[in-house]
Amino acid sequence: MGDMGAGTQMLVLFGVLLVIRVPVAFALGLSALYAMWVMGFGLDLVGDLIASGIAKFSLLAVPFFILAGILMGTAGMADRMIRFFRVAVGGLPGGMGVVGVVVALFWGAVSGSGPASVAAIGPMIVRGMADDGYPRPFAAALVCTGAALSIVIPPSIGLVIYGVIAEISIGSLFIAAILPGLLMGAMMLLALPFVARDRAARKSSALHAMAPMPYADQTRGRQLWLSFRDAGWGLLTPVVILGGIYLGVFTPTEAAVVAVVYAIFVGTAIYRTLTPRLLFDALTDAARSSAVVMMVVTFASLFGWVVTVDDLVGTYSEGLLSVSDAPWVILLVMAVILLIAGMFMDAITIMFISLPIFLPVVRELQWDPIWFGVFLMITLAIGLFTPPVGINLFVAANITGLSLERIAAAAVPFLLTSALGLMAVALWPEVTQYLLIWMR
């Protein structure tokens, strides 16, 4: 690779491996091993680097939050949440579109994973919105967008990873992300009036919307109470998890374990839907998903070590600072890089590659690292549903049977409104500070 340094060669090789569809984790590992060989380091370092990269207590939150989200979906919490919000807000202008947004926000506080949220709530939301007259591609795009906010709304796996890399308080990140997450949900609502809905389907929905409910013959007040009673345990999930963190009862990592225990308790003792077989399947699915994430984290530690040793951090961060004297221009360049990367890679990989370069710039410009972490998460969330290869789009295409192109086209209004939300967080960093100040 000519006169390029080992670190730059590693980046090029990583890109080539991605193009030929090598799994991300192995692309990270192979390119890092190649760079270490070029620099003359022995492979005896690999084991120590991997161990030091993943032997962090905070990372235990990742598999437990994944397991908690799967258990809650298996136990039927998503069904009950949708039923409650359908009664509570389904009669507002926008109908099931409003329900879809609200459920996505709540489920983000349960799941913590964008693609997992699409799979958990997608089929029910798309079906309900189609019954309410919304085009199915638009409904799928709404699910993609709302589920992407799972990495913004706490407890977020992405915020856990960011806190580990940046070495800042994960609890503070969780608090700071609440208002921006709600803001992004509100921006989604702006897209609802601009889609044409089928009047015949809406009329049919108005007549039969409550038919699947076991208490459809009750008064509205009674329906609201019964649906709330059924969904109450699921609605309490964010209160239990986040309340315990904010009150200092347990750490974010311990909160992940609490979430698993809570999900098992509700699924077995309250709803009685979580059988031993379903529990085993949930454990298997969580182990599979966690293995994928942790493999990325494992090989990313090698990748990050090469970035540091070859001084790519200094080279590229200085280059970024030299782009302009205006901080907003540098922030814009970072956002563009993250959005483009988000079209092709998952959020965790992007963080391990970009943050060693971005964080020195954040410190040099004296930006609040907590605000930057929230900004980063929102940008990466937008990448999850950005064409051509946003991960959420692929998941939605699989669960709906619609083509990726149709869902991607329908996602354009949400991309625009989400961009406005991102701009608001960039222009007014105070939105991430209000709750932190209030909690103090």
MIKOLKE-328368 format. One record per residue (C-alpha): x, y, z. Coordinates in pm, 1 decimal, always signed. Layout:
<rs>
<<X; Y; Z>> ...
</rs>
This chain:
<rs>
<<+0.0; +0.0; +0.0>> <<+278.1; +237.1; -90.5>> <<+389.8; +502.6; +151.4>> <<+79.6; +488.7; +370.9>> <<+134.3; +429.8; +741.1>> <<+24.3; +106.8; +903.6>> <<-281.8; +269.5; +1058.4>> <<-399.6; +417.9; +730.4>> <<-341.7; +84.1; +557.7>> <<-555.4; -73.2; +828.0>> <<-841.5; +168.4; +755.3>> <<-820.0; +99.8; +381.3>> <<-811.8; -277.7; +435.4>> <<-1106.9; -251.8; +672.5>> <<-1306.3; -70.5; +404.5>> <<-1214.3; -330.0; +141.9>> <<-1317.8; -616.5; +368.6>> <<-1654.4; -449.5; +430.4>> <<-1708.5; -406.1; +55.9>> <<-1652.0; -777.7; -5.2>> <<-1903.0; -845.2; +275.0>> <<-1671.6; -981.7; +543.7>> <<-1857.4; -960.2; +878.4>> <<-1776.2; -636.4; +1060.4>> <<-1615.0; -801.2; +1363.3>> <<-1377.0; -1007.6; +1150.6>> <<-1304.0; -710.1; +924.6>> <<-1196.1; -516.5; +1233.7>> <<-984.1; -804.6; +1363.7>> <<-812.6; -894.4; +1035.2>> <<-727.6; -535.4; +946.6>> <<-591.4; -473.3; +1297.1>> <<-379.2; -790.6; +1289.2>> <<-241.4; -687.1; +951.6>> <<-143.0; -344.3; +1085.9>> <<+24.1; -500.4; +1390.0>> <<+223.6; -726.7; +1157.9>> <<+329.9; -428.3; +944.5>> <<+443.2; -239.5; +1255.4>> <<+641.8; -541.3; +1371.6>> <<+446.8; -627.1; +1684.9>> <<+417.1; -992.6; +1780.5>> <<+85.3; -1167.7; +1805.4>> <<+157.5; -1242.9; +2170.6>> <<+10.7; -898.1; +2241.5>> <<-327.5; -989.2; +2097.9>> <<-458.7; -1182.5; +2395.7>> <<-365.5; -910.0; +2645.1>> <<-515.8; -634.9; +2429.2>> <<-841.2; -823.6; +2383.4>> <<-865.3; -901.0; +2754.9>> <<-799.6; -539.6; +2856.0>> <<-1049.8; -417.0; +2597.2>> <<-1346.5; -619.9; +2718.8>> <<-1266.4; -669.0; +3088.9>> <<-1478.1; -369.0; +3188.8>> <<-1758.5; -392.3; +3439.7>> <<-1981.8; -148.0; +3250.2>> <<-1986.6; -373.3; +2943.2>> <<-2183.0; -632.9; +3141.6>> <<-2485.7; -408.9; +3090.2>> <<-2491.6; -487.4; +2717.8>> <<-2589.3; -858.9; +2724.6>> <<-2828.0; -807.2; +3016.1>> <<-3013.3; -518.9; +2849.7>> <<-3038.0; -726.6; +2531.8>> <<-3180.0; -1019.5; +2731.4>> <<-3423.4; -790.8; +2917.2>> <<-3559.1; -651.6; +2591.0>> <<-3610.7; -997.6; +2442.3>> <<-3777.8; -1127.0; +2759.5>> <<-4016.9; -831.1; +2771.3>> <<-4112.4; -881.8; +2409.9>> <<-4162.1; -1254.9; +2465.4>> <<-4371.8; -1194.5; +2777.6>> <<-4620.3; -985.3; +2579.8>> <<-4542.4; -640.5; +2713.8>> <<-4535.8; -491.5; +2363.4>> <<-4887.3; -618.1; +2286.3>> <<-5024.2; -467.8; +2605.1>> <<-4847.4; -134.6; +2555.3>> <<-4987.2; -99.5; +2204.4>> <<-5334.0; -187.4; +2329.8>> <<-5318.2; +75.7; +2603.0>> <<-5184.4; +353.6; +2383.8>> <<-5436.7; +263.5; +2115.3>> <<-5712.5; +336.0; +2365.9>> <<-5538.4; +638.2; +2520.6>> <<-5419.0; +832.9; +2214.8>> <<-5556.9; +643.4; +1915.3>> <<-5848.2; +886.9; +1889.8>> <<-5619.8; +1190.3; +1847.4>> <<-5547.6; +1337.8; +1501.6>> <<-5305.2; +1096.7; +1342.8>> <<-5460.9; +793.0; +1514.3>> <<-5235.8; +490.5; +1500.0>> <<-4948.7; +705.0; +1374.2>> <<-4942.5; +878.4; +1712.2>> <<-4973.2; +539.0; +1880.5>> <<-4676.3; +410.3; +1681.2>> <<-4457.4; +701.0; +1784.9>> <<-4553.7; +678.5; +2154.2>> <<-4505.4; +300.9; +2166.0>> <<-4166.9; +333.3; +1995.3>> <<-4054.6; +583.9; +2258.4>> <<-4167.9; +360.7; +2544.2>> <<-4022.6; +49.8; +2387.4>> <<-3692.4; +231.2; +2345.6>> <<-3678.7; +251.3; +2723.5>> <<-3731.0; -126.0; +2735.8>> <<-3519.1; -260.8; +2452.5>> <<-3216.5; -34.6; +2405.8>> <<-3155.9; -177.5; +2056.2>> <<-3288.6; -33.7; +1729.3>> <<-3313.5; -348.5; +1513.0>> <<-3453.5; -549.6; +1806.7>> <<-3724.7; -285.9; +1857.0>> <<-3824.9; -305.1; +1489.1>> <<-3866.4; -680.1; +1518.8>> <<-4056.8; -657.1; +1850.4>> <<-4313.2; -385.2; +1778.4>> <<-4298.6; -359.4; +1399.3>> <<-4559.8; -617.8; +1293.2>> <<-4824.9; -488.3; +1533.1>> <<-4766.5; -118.9; +1458.0>> <<-4762.3; -168.9; +1080.2>> <<-5080.9; -374.8; +1094.6>> <<-5259.8; -117.6; +1312.9>> <<-5148.5; +177.8; +1101.8>> <<-5255.5; +2.2; +780.8>> <<-5598.7; -54.9; +935.3>> <<-5606.7; +316.6; +1016.4>> <<-5551.4; +411.4; +652.3>> <<-5175.4; +466.4; +648.9>> <<-4975.2; +322.7; +355.2>> <<-4780.8; +18.2; +475.4>> <<-4442.7; +153.0; +355.1>> <<-4499.8; +471.7; +557.4>> <<-4596.5; +265.7; +861.6>> <<-4280.6; +57.0; +825.3>> <<-4072.1; +374.4; +791.2>> <<-4226.7; +513.4; +1109.6>> <<-4133.7; +195.1; +1295.3>> <<-3777.0; +216.9; +1159.4>> <<-3747.9; +575.5; +1280.0>> <<-3907.4; +523.5; +1619.9>> <<-3709.4; +207.1; +1686.4>> <<-3387.4; +388.8; +1598.5>> <<-3449.5; +613.5; +1898.7>> <<-3389.8; +306.0; +2115.1>> <<-3018.8; +393.7; +2110.4>> <<-3099.2; +745.8; +2230.8>> <<-3369.6; +690.8; +2493.0>> <<-3224.9; +534.9; +2808.1>> <<-3138.8; +271.8; +2896.0>> <<-2940.8; +269.3; +2572.5>> <<-2676.8; +14.6; +2480.4>> <<-2513.7; +281.7; +2265.0>> <<-2484.9; +520.4; +2559.1>> <<-2330.8; +241.7; +2768.2>> <<-2063.7; +185.9; +2502.9>> <<-2002.7; +560.0; +2467.5>> <<-1967.5; +596.4; +2843.5>> <<-1710.6; +315.5; +2849.4>> <<-1505.5; +462.3; +2564.3>> <<-1525.0; +825.2; +2683.0>> <<-1486.4; +723.1; +3049.3>> <<-1776.7; +936.9; +3170.7>> <<-2079.4; +862.9; +3388.3>> <<-2330.9; +637.5; +3214.8>> <<-2599.7; +746.7; +3460.9>> <<-2546.5; +1111.8; +3363.9>> <<-2567.5; +1017.1; +2996.6>> <<-2898.9; +842.3; +3060.5>> <<-3043.0; +1151.1; +3232.3>> <<-2914.2; +1387.3; +2963.6>> <<-3067.7; +1180.9; +2681.5>> <<-3428.3; +1186.8; +2807.3>> <<-3537.1; +1529.4; +2680.3>> <<-3354.8; +1502.2; +2344.0>> <<-3513.2; +1159.0; +2295.9>> <<-3859.1; +1301.5; +2360.0>> <<-3780.2; +1591.5; +2126.4>> <<-3690.3; +1347.7; +1847.9>> <<-4019.0; +1165.7; +1906.7>> <<-4208.4; +1494.2; +1881.8>> <<-4032.1; +1569.0; +1552.4>> <<-4161.2; +1236.0; +1417.5>> <<-4516.4; +1356.9; +1473.1>> <<-4453.8; +1643.5; +1230.2>> <<-4434.8; +1394.8; +942.6>> <<-4779.4; +1244.0; +1004.9>> <<-4998.1; +1517.5; +846.6>> <<-4810.2; +1496.7; +516.3>> <<-4914.4; +1143.4; +419.5>> <<-5245.0; +1065.6; +249.4>> <<-5456.8; +814.1; +440.4>> <<-5721.1; +587.0; +291.5>> <<-6060.7; +707.9; +414.6>> <<-6232.5; +372.8; +369.0>> <<-5969.1; +200.3; +580.4>> <<-5998.7; +472.4; +845.2>> <<-6375.5; +431.8; +860.7>> <<-6339.8; +55.6; +895.5>> <<-6075.4; +105.8; +1161.4>> <<-6299.8; +341.4; +1357.1>> <<-6571.3; +75.1; +1362.0>> <<-6352.0; -220.8; +1442.5>> <<-6037.1; -84.6; +1610.0>> <<-6127.8; -229.4; +1946.9>> <<-6261.1; -559.5; +1818.3>> <<-5949.1; -760.1; +1908.5>> <<-5963.6; -635.6; +2267.5>> <<-6125.7; -857.9; +2530.7>> <<-6303.9; -554.4; +2680.5>> <<-6430.7; -390.9; +2358.8>> <<-6787.6; -371.7; +2492.3>> <<-6683.6; -149.9; +2785.2>> <<-6712.7; +228.7; +2807.3>> <<-6410.0; +431.9; +2702.8>> <<-6318.3; +507.9; +3061.7>> <<-6341.1; +141.7; +3150.6>> <<-6137.9; +47.3; +2843.2>> <<-5869.6; +295.8; +2943.6>> <<-5849.2; +154.9; +3296.1>> <<-5847.0; -211.7; +3189.1>> <<-5587.5; -153.8; +2919.5>> <<-5372.8; +45.2; +3162.3>> <<-5400.7; -232.5; +3420.0>> <<-5281.8; -487.5; +3162.4>> <<-4998.0; -266.1; +3038.8>> <<-4903.0; -123.8; +3377.8>> <<-4616.2; -362.3; +3443.8>> <<-4461.7; -279.5; +3109.3>> <<-4514.9; +93.1; +3159.1>> <<-4339.8; +66.7; +3495.0>> <<-4024.6; -73.7; +3334.2>> <<-3859.0; +265.2; +3261.4>> <<-3958.1; +383.9; +3608.9>> <<-3797.0; +81.6; +3774.3>> <<-3479.7; +91.5; +3565.0>> <<-3419.1; +464.3; +3536.9>> <<-3562.7; +552.1; +3878.5>> <<-3327.7; +307.5; +4046.8>> <<-3029.9; +457.7; +3864.3>> <<-3122.3; +818.9; +3933.6>> <<-3199.1; +752.3; +4301.7>> <<-2865.9; +575.2; +4343.7>> <<-3021.2; +239.5; +4431.4>> <<-2809.5; +63.1; +4168.4>> <<-2561.5; +142.2; +3893.7>> <<-2651.1; +129.6; +3521.2>> <<-2481.3; -209.2; +3496.9>> <<-2673.2; -344.4; +3794.0>> <<-2988.9; -192.2; +3643.6>> <<-2950.4; -423.9; +3346.1>> <<-2957.6; -725.6; +3579.0>> <<-3257.8; -578.6; +3762.8>> <<-3434.5; -538.7; +3427.6>> <<-3382.1; -909.1; +3351.4>> <<-3512.0; -1018.0; +3692.3>> <<-3809.5; -782.3; +3656.4>> <<-3892.5; -920.1; +3310.7>> <<-3876.1; -1280.3; +3434.0>> <<-4093.3; -1195.6; +3734.7>> <<-4359.1; -1020.5; +3524.0>> <<-4354.8; -1287.5; +3253.1>> <<-4382.1; -1582.1; +3492.7>> <<-4571.4; -1453.6; +3798.4>> <<-4792.3; -1176.1; +3657.4>> <<-4867.0; -1243.7; +3290.4>> <<-4779.5; -1615.0; +3312.5>> <<-4680.6; -1613.8; +2947.1>> <<-4312.7; -1691.2; +2994.5>> <<-4281.2; -2069.1; +2988.5>> <<-3953.1; -2254.0; +3047.4>> <<-3930.7; -2318.7; +2673.8>> <<-3980.7; -1951.5; +2586.9>> <<-3730.0; -1853.8; +2855.0>> <<-3473.6; -2090.5; +2702.9>> <<-3539.9; -1948.3; +2354.1>> <<-3502.1; -1593.1; +2488.6>> <<-3170.4; -1684.9; +2649.7>> <<-3053.3; -1838.2; +2322.7>> <<-3154.1; -1532.7; +2118.9>> <<-2992.1; -1297.6; +2369.6>> <<-2670.5; -1501.9; +2371.2>> <<-2659.6; -1490.2; +1992.0>> <<-2720.6; -1114.7; +1976.4>> <<-2479.2; -1043.9; +2260.4>> <<-2209.2; -1253.1; +2096.0>> <<-2232.1; -1040.1; +1781.9>> <<-2200.8; -718.1; +1981.4>> <<-1919.3; -842.5; +2202.9>> <<-1726.0; -980.6; +1906.5>> <<-1729.4; -629.8; +1761.9>> <<-1616.8; -487.2; +2097.2>> <<-1343.1; -750.8; +2123.7>> <<-1181.6; -686.2; +1786.1>> <<-1246.5; -313.1; +1809.6>> <<-1007.6; -306.2; +2106.3>> <<-730.3; -425.8; +1873.4>> <<-835.9; -174.9; +1611.8>> <<-836.0; +108.3; +1864.2>> <<-491.8; +9.9; +1993.1>> <<-344.1; +40.6; +1643.7>> <<-518.0; +376.0; +1598.6>> <<-349.7; +500.8; +1917.1>> <<-3.0; +350.0; +1863.2>> <<+25.0; +469.4; +1502.1>> <<-88.0; +816.2; +1614.4>> <<-388.4; +819.8; +1386.4>> <<-563.0; +1000.1; +1669.8>> <<-322.2; +1292.6; +1649.8>> <<-302.9; +1294.6; +1270.8>> <<-673.5; +1282.8; +1195.4>> <<-790.5; +1491.8; +1491.4>> <<-547.2; +1766.9; +1390.8>> <<-676.2; +1737.3; +1036.3>> <<-1031.7; +1772.7; +1162.8>> <<-941.3; +2079.7; +1368.6>> <<-774.2; +2235.9; +1064.6>> <<-1092.6; +2213.7; +857.5>> <<-1216.9; +2544.4; +998.4>> <<-1184.9; +2781.4; +1288.7>> <<-1562.2; +2767.3; +1335.3>> <<-1666.3; +2492.2; +1581.2>> <<-2003.9; +2448.4; +1406.9>> <<-1828.3; +2359.2; +1082.4>> <<-1626.1; +2089.7; +1258.8>> <<-1943.0; +1957.4; +1422.7>> <<-2113.2; +1950.0; +1081.3>> <<-1821.4; +1753.4; +933.0>> <<-1844.4; +1504.8; +1220.8>> <<-2218.6; +1464.8; +1166.2>> <<-2173.5; +1401.5; +793.3>> <<-1904.2; +1141.2; +862.1>> <<-2125.1; +965.9; +1116.0>> <<-2431.3; +970.9; +888.7>> <<-2238.3; +825.7; +595.5>> <<-2080.4; +560.5; +818.1>> <<-2422.9; +482.9; +963.5>> <<-2545.3; +378.7; +619.5>> <<-2297.6; +92.4; +613.1>> <<-2202.8; -3.3; +970.2>> <<-2367.3; -54.8; +1307.0>> <<-2347.5; +215.2; +1573.3>> <<-2108.8; +28.5; +1804.5>> <<-1849.3; -25.6; +1531.0>> <<-1871.0; +338.9; +1427.8>> <<-1811.3; +453.4; +1784.7>> <<-1501.2; +240.2; +1832.2>> <<-1354.9; +369.4; +1505.6>> <<-1451.2; +735.6; +1526.3>> <<-1440.1; +826.0; +1895.8>> <<-1061.1; +790.9; +1940.8>> <<-1036.7; +1065.6; +1677.7>> <<-1340.2; +1272.6; +1775.1>> <<-1295.3; +1283.2; +2152.9>> <<-961.1; +1473.9; +2144.4>> <<-1136.4; +1730.6; +1923.9>> <<-1423.1; +1751.2; +2173.0>> <<-1175.8; +1816.3; +2452.5>> <<-978.0; +2069.0; +2247.6>> <<-1293.0; +2266.3; +2165.9>> <<-1409.6; +2232.1; +2529.2>> <<-1742.1; +2080.2; +2432.9>> <<-1945.5; +1904.4; +2699.3>> <<-1874.0; +1531.4; +2646.8>> <<-2219.8; +1439.9; +2776.8>> <<-2389.1; +1668.5; +2522.3>> <<-2162.8; +1533.7; +2249.6>> <<-2253.7; +1177.8; +2346.5>> <<-2624.5; +1253.8; +2307.1>> <<-2558.5; +1433.4; +1976.1>> <<-2357.2; +1132.0; +1861.6>> <<-2636.8; +890.1; +1953.2>> <<-2900.1; +1092.1; +1765.6>> <<-2677.8; +1106.1; +1458.1>> <<-2614.7; +732.1; +1470.1>> <<-2987.4; +671.6; +1523.5>> <<-3062.4; +859.1; +1202.0>> <<-2807.2; +638.9; +1028.6>> <<-3007.7; +330.0; +1126.9>> <<-3286.9; +428.0; +886.1>> <<-3087.0; +619.3; +623.8>> <<-3090.3; +461.6; +274.6>> <<-2941.5; +273.0; +106.7>> <<-2847.2; +23.3; +376.3>> <<-2977.8; +145.8; +711.2>> <<-2998.9; -163.0; +932.3>> <<-3353.0; -88.3; +1050.1>> <<-3471.7; -70.8; +688.2>> <<-3351.6; -426.3; +626.6>> <<-3524.6; -556.3; +939.0>> <<-3849.7; -378.5; +847.1>> <<-3834.4; -519.7; +492.7>> <<-3797.4; -870.0; +635.2>> <<-4090.5; -845.9; +877.4>> <<-4330.1; -671.7; +636.2>> <<-4241.9; -834.0; +303.7>> <<-4213.5; -487.3; +146.1>> <<-3920.9; -391.3; -73.2>> <<-3634.7; -196.6; +81.5>> <<-3677.6; +74.4; -182.6>> <<-4041.9; +145.3; -91.1>> <<-3966.8; +170.5; +280.8>> <<-3660.4; +389.2; +214.9>> <<-3866.3; +629.0; +1.9>> <<-4133.2; +651.2; +271.9>> <<-3863.5; +727.1; +532.6>> <<-3764.2; +1057.8; +366.6>> <<-4011.2; +1272.9; +570.4>> <<-3876.4; +1120.2; +890.2>> <<-3519.3; +1187.2; +778.3>> <<-3607.1; +1553.3; +730.2>> <<-3784.3; +1595.0; +1063.7>> <<-3508.1; +1401.9; +1242.9>> <<-3249.1; +1632.1; +1085.5>> <<-3439.5; +1926.4; +1234.4>> <<-3431.0; +1758.8; +1576.5>> <<-3057.3; +1697.5; +1543.7>> <<-3004.2; +2063.6; +1455.4>> <<-3202.3; +2168.7; +1761.6>> <<-2982.3; +1958.0; +1992.7>> <<-2669.3; +2094.5; +1820.8>> <<-2780.6; +2457.4; +1850.9>> <<-2914.4; +2431.9; +2206.5>> <<-2688.3; +2201.2; +2411.3>> <<-2882.7; +2314.9; +2717.0>> <<-3154.9; +2064.1; +2630.1>> <<-2922.1; +1790.7; +2759.0>> <<-2852.9; +1977.8; +3082.7>> <<-3196.7; +2063.7; +3219.3>> <<-3261.6; +1732.1; +3391.4>> <<-2902.2; +1699.2; +3510.9>> <<-2927.1; +2038.2; +3679.2>> <<-3268.9; +1957.6; +3820.0>> <<-3150.2; +1621.6; +3958.1>> <<-2870.7; +1796.2; +4144.9>> 
</rs>
